[in-house]
Amino acid sequence: MMLICIVLIPLLAGVIAWAIGRQNPGAARWVCLLACAIDLVILLTLWNNQAAMAAFAAGGPWLMQVNVPWVPALGISFHLALDGLSLLMLILSAFLGIVSVGCSWTEIKERVGFFHFNLMWVLAGIMGVFLAMDLFLFYCFWELMLVPMYFLIVIWGHENRIYAAVKFFIFTQFSGLLMLLAILALYFLHGHATGTYTFDYDLLLGTKLGSGAAKWIMLGFFAAFAVKLPAFPVHNWLPDAHTEAPTAGSVILAGLLLKTGAYGLMRFVVPLFPQAAIDFTPVAMTLAVIGIIYGAVLSFAQTDLKRLVAYSSVSHMGFVLLGVFAWNRIALQGAVMQMICHGLGTGALFMMVGAIQERIHTRNIEKMGGFWEVAPRMGAIAMFFAMASLGLPGIGNFIAEFLVLLGSYQANATMTSIASLGLVLGSIYSLWIVQRVFHGARENQAKLPDFARREIALFASLIIALVGLGFFPQPIFKTADPALSKLQQLAVAGQGAVQVSEAKHSGGNS
């Protein structure tokens, strides 16, 4: 029941918050904060269970699972399962859930109960995505994330919120439909080949598909995950959604929603279609490198501070795509670390922008400057997260990007060399943010109160997490290693199959 409770707790908290929010907005906030805290305690307790983790590392397929028939006539089951990779993503989800509730404490003043209902249901959908091992159930959770996030943007967003929300909905809904078609194709092809029609992940692994069918079905999954990641050129929805979303919505978008795309690549694209994914590697690595450079360059062109941080996410998440398709353990470890550290660091930057906008009612960089003088705590915290964004040694982001580049260099030295320019560009725009916003002449004379205790506590927790990951990354690697080892084994098997196929083709031609 523990896995069911992890998803059920935020669902119930959202309903309770909506019910009591009209009479007591403060109680709605506390209910959601408590729900996320309970989930976090459950997950950390599980992570700290050394006996269970040792048994898992010894070769058990899942750390924990529940599999109950749902619609047995169609091969649909309520199958939730947890391994090291999903455990790390769930801990990140619960932690950022606490942060998102905390950062919206004073920002959201209207329809507080309904706001927290949508926030909790987005969180529940994300947690369900990280747990679902039935492809029909996975798609249900995937769609569950969409509607509440749409409402968060369209109701509590900023000036162009309707345009941004509709754009977000169209991109994610269309890509989700492509994934649904791919799931159905895999379902029917597996049933035709084996006589068993099922959506169960474990049974679908190893389904024998023709090269053409595997390629097209894999592309259906890849399209959905690339949009969420987001990868170039299907990233266009992200800057608008981030810019117009409320602060908590931006934290969830950057910290968690993007990670569902990266998780999908690791969990579904590579294991279900290893040979097709191997064939697609040159294209995927090219898209990753373009995204890294393109996102960094476009960050310079922004005068909207929130839009600048959004484009930096396109660049940073390009490293995840590069790491996944590098096909070695070092790069995969870096990709997992980047997912976690980007969620923490970029979430903090969006909180910073939200705090500034709440105080001076603008995100325009040209109207900022000299903030350090009047808000030194804000300036110091902004400096730390700018350093995290550029990958300063001693912070988790450095470990992440260094491992991705180290691993991808073994796969493709040329692509890695180009991708490394993203680190240089990232350093420039990160330092430019601090210089332009917090130093120089004071352009905006509006009152700028420094961070209060609540805000300092939220940022301090994120700083501690990033520094801890920078100096002690091994627990992350140890937890994720069994799942990453399986990915690497599948990649080796896929590469072997490609080599055998090429040898046969070459022999036939001769």
Secondary structure, 3 states (H helix, E strand, C coil): CHHHHHHHHHHHHHHHHHHHHCCCHHHHHHHHHHHHHHHHHHHHHHHCCHHHHHHHHCCCCCCEEEEEEEEHHHCEEEEEEECHHHHHHHHHHHHHHHHHHHHCCCCCCCCHHHHHHHHHHHHHHHHHHHHECEHHHHHHHHHHCHHHHHHHHHHHCCCCHHHHHHHHHHHHHHHHHHHHHHHHHHHHHHHHHHCCCCCEHHHHCCCCCCHHHHHHHHHHHHHHHHHHCCCCCCCCHHHHHHHHCCHHHHHHHHHHHHHHHHHHHHHHHHHHCHHHHHHHHHHHHHHHHHHHHHHHHHHHCCCEHHHHHHHHHHHHHHHHHHHHCCCCHHHHHHHHHHHHHHHHHHHHHHHHHHHHHHHHCCCEHHHCCCHHHHCHHHHHHHHHHHHHHHCCCCCHHHHHHHHHHHHHHHHCHHHHHHHCHHHHHHHHHHHHHHHHHHCCCCCCCCCCCCCCHHHHHHHHHHHHHHHHHHHCCHHHHHHHHHHHHHHHHHHHHHHHHHHHHHHHHHHHHC
